[in-house]
């Protein structure tokens, strides 16, 4: 009885179905062979797919970084424009090569119209003092009326320079010329015996700066004929004697001539 059950497992209909499936599989394989198709993707195809995927991902990240950097540059430019429009002076920036390999922006050369050669200095003061003016204006009104201040950038006294200590009345055949550059931030000195100086970087207060060092004025900013000076005023809100010293930008000291207090050594 058990042998009859085994014989009846494969019925004719089942055999026909298996034959039909086999024929279908053979036909599929023949089609793939004729059309150079692979039933399964090769290892190389899978490797290429992932290489393309990660290359695209890297490109996307590079684009995102570029957009972020450009956005930062645009924001900085917008802030600088707002600073200028508000009447403030831009703080100088030190530029470095960015990841975008952008060119370092170089400052534009000073227009020659902002430099004037003047001839009325008789030699009794050096060109640094002469360009800095007196009584709130340029000496002898030689510089343009719309200028608010100036500094010496050159002189025909090439041996001694703008801060020459060799003073004396010049003869007609030996005139002294001074090249003064407009600098409205360095306003003309207001009084003959009071000079506004700009070389103090903040490491000393204005009392110390006006008192001099090494037997002369700091950085030779004050007239060489002076023997000493004291601080009269400063743009430091704490005053001439501020004890909170440290690097500062834009610090000015108004030093008044005082020969009774000789320069500090």
C-alpha positions in Angstrom: 0.0 0.0 0.0 2.9 2.4 0.7 4.4 1.7 -2.7 1.2 2.8 -4.4 1.4 6.2 -2.6 5.0 6.7 -3.9 4.0 6.0 -7.4 1.2 8.6 -7.3 3.3 11.5 -6.1 4.3 12.7 -9.6 1.1 13.1 -11.5 1.2 13.8 -15.2 0.0 17.4 -14.6 2.9 18.1 -12.3 5.4 16.7 -14.8 4.0 19.0 -17.5 4.4 22.0 -15.2 8.0 21.2 -14.4 8.7 20.8 -18.1 7.1 24.1 -18.9 9.1 25.9 -16.2 12.3 24.4 -17.5 11.6 25.5 -21.0 10.9 29.1 -19.7 14.1 29.2 -17.8 16.0 27.9 -20.9 14.4 30.6 -23.1 15.4 33.3 -20.5 19.0 32.1 -20.4 19.1 32.1 -24.3 17.7 35.6 -24.4 20.3 36.9 -21.9 23.1 35.1 -23.8 22.1 36.6 -27.2 21.8 40.1 -25.8 25.0 39.9 -23.7 23.0 40.3 -20.5 24.1 39.0 -17.1 21.5 37.6 -14.8 23.3 39.0 -11.8 25.4 42.2 -11.5 29.2 41.5 -11.5 31.4 42.6 -8.6 33.0 45.2 -10.9 29.6 46.7 -11.6 28.8 47.0 -7.9 32.2 48.6 -7.2 31.7 51.2 -9.9 28.3 52.0 -8.6 29.6 52.8 -5.1 32.6 54.7 -6.5 30.2 57.0 -8.5 28.1 57.4 -5.4 30.9 58.5 -3.1 32.4 60.7 -5.8 29.0 62.5 -6.1 28.8 62.8 -2.3 32.3 64.4 -2.1 31.3 66.8 -4.9 28.2 67.8 -3.0 30.2 68.4 0.2 32.7 70.6 -1.8 29.8 72.7 -3.1 28.4 73.1 0.4 31.8 74.3 1.7 32.2 76.7 -1.2 28.7 78.2 -0.6 29.4 78.5 3.2 32.7 80.3 2.5 31.3 82.6 -0.1 28.4 83.4 2.3 30.9 84.4 5.0 32.8 86.7 2.6 29.5 88.4 1.6 28.5 88.9 5.2 31.9 90.5 6.0 31.6 92.8 3.0 28.1 93.8 4.1 29.3 94.6 7.6 32.2 96.7 6.2 29.7 98.6 4.0 27.5 99.3 7.0 30.5 100.5 9.0 31.5 103.0 6.3 27.9 104.2 5.9 27.7 104.9 9.6 30.8 107.1 9.4 33.2 104.8 11.2 36.7 103.8 10.0 37.3 100.2 9.0 39.8 98.2 11.0 42.6 97.0 8.8 42.4 93.3 8.1 45.3 90.8 7.5 44.2 88.6 4.7 45.4 85.0 4.0 45.0 82.7 1.2 41.5 81.1 1.5 40.5 77.6 0.6 39.0 79.0 -2.6 42.5 80.3 -3.6 41.1 83.8 -3.9 43.7 86.5 -4.5 44.7 88.6 -1.5 43.2 92.0 -1.7 46.0 94.6 -1.7 45.4 98.1 -0.5 45.0 100.7 -3.2 47.9 103.1 -3.6 47.4 106.5 -2.1 46.4 108.9 -4.8 49.1 111.5 -5.6 46.5 114.2 -5.1 46.6 113.4 -1.4 50.3 114.4 -1.2 51.4 118.0 -1.5 55.0 119.3 -1.7 55.2 122.6 0.3 58.0 125.2 0.3 57.3 127.7 3.1 59.2 125.9 5.9 62.2 128.1 6.7 64.0 125.3 8.5 63.2 126.4 12.1 61.1 123.2 12.5 61.4 119.8 10.9 59.0 118.6 8.2 57.2 116.3 10.7 56.3 119.3 12.8 55.5 121.5 9.8 53.1 119.0 8.1 51.3 118.5 11.5 50.3 122.2 11.4 49.6 124.6 14.2 46.6 126.6 15.5 44.3 124.0 14.1 45.4 124.5 10.5 48.4 123.9 8.2 51.5 126.1 8.6 51.2 129.2 6.4 47.9 127.7 5.0 49.9 125.9 2.3 47.8 122.7 2.3 44.2 122.5 0.8 41.5 124.0 3.0 39.4 120.8 3.0 42.2 118.8 4.7 41.8 118.3 8.5 45.3 117.0 9.1 48.5 115.8 7.5 51.7 113.9 8.1 55.2 114.1 6.6 56.0 111.3 4.1 59.1 112.8 2.5 61.5 115.8 2.3 64.5 117.0 0.2 66.5 116.7 3.4 67.3 113.1 2.6 70.1 112.9 5.1 68.1 113.7 8.2 64.5 113.0 7.1 61.1 114.2 8.4 62.2 114.1 12.0 65.4 116.0 11.4 67.2 117.3 14.5 69.3 119.6 12.4 67.4 122.9 12.5 68.1 126.4 11.4 67.0 129.1 9.1 67.6 128.1 5.5 69.0 130.4 2.9 67.3 131.1 -0.4 69.7 128.9 -2.3 69.1 126.0 0.1 65.3 125.8 0.5 63.6 123.0 2.5 60.7 121.2 1.0 58.3 118.9 2.8 55.9 116.3 1.3 52.8 116.3 3.4 50.2 113.5 3.0 46.6 114.1 3.9 45.4 112.2 7.0 42.2 113.6 8.5 42.6 111.2 11.4 45.7 113.1 12.5 44.1 116.5 13.0 46.2 119.6 12.9 47.9 120.6 16.2 45.8 123.3 17.9 48.3 125.3 19.9 52.0 126.1 19.2 53.1 124.5 22.5 50.7 121.5 22.4 51.1 118.6 20.0 48.8 115.6 19.5 50.9 112.4 19.2 49.8 109.1 17.8 52.7 106.7 18.4 51.6 105.4 21.8 50.5 101.8 21.3 48.9 101.6 24.8 51.7 99.9 26.7 52.3 103.1 28.7 49.8 105.8 29.6 49.9 109.3 28.2 51.7 110.8 31.2 54.6 108.4 30.6 54.5 108.9 26.8 54.6 112.7 27.0 57.4 112.6 29.6 59.7 110.9 27.0 62.3 108.2 27.1 66.0 107.9 26.5 66.5 111.6 26.8 64.0 112.6 24.1 60.4 112.3 23.2 58.9 108.8 22.4 59.4 108.0 18.8 60.7 111.5 18.2 57.1 112.7 17.7 57.6 116.0 19.5 59.6 119.0 18.2 63.4 118.5 18.7 63.7 121.9 20.2 61.5 120.9 23.2 63.3 119.9 26.3 60.4 118.1 28.0 56.6 117.8 28.0 53.6 116.8 30.1 50.2 115.3 29.2 47.5 117.8 28.8 44.7 115.6 27.4 44.0 112.3 25.7 41.2 110.4 24.0 41.5 107.7 26.7 38.3 108.2 28.7 40.2 107.3 31.9 42.7 110.1 31.4 46.4 110.7 31.1 47.3 108.6 34.2 45.3 105.4 33.2 47.0 102.5 35.0 45.2 99.9 32.9 47.9 99.6 30.2 47.9 97.2 27.3 47.8 97.3 23.5 45.4 99.9 22.1 44.8 101.2 18.6 43.9 104.8 17.9 45.2 106.2 21.2 46.2 109.9 21.1 48.0 112.0 23.7 48.0 115.8 23.7 51.5 116.7 25.0 52.3 120.3 26.2 55.8 121.7 26.0 57.3 121.9 29.5 61.1 122.5 29.6 61.1 122.5 33.4 60.4 118.7 33.3 63.2 117.3 31.1 62.8 114.1 29.1 63.0 110.9 31.1 66.0 108.7 30.5 
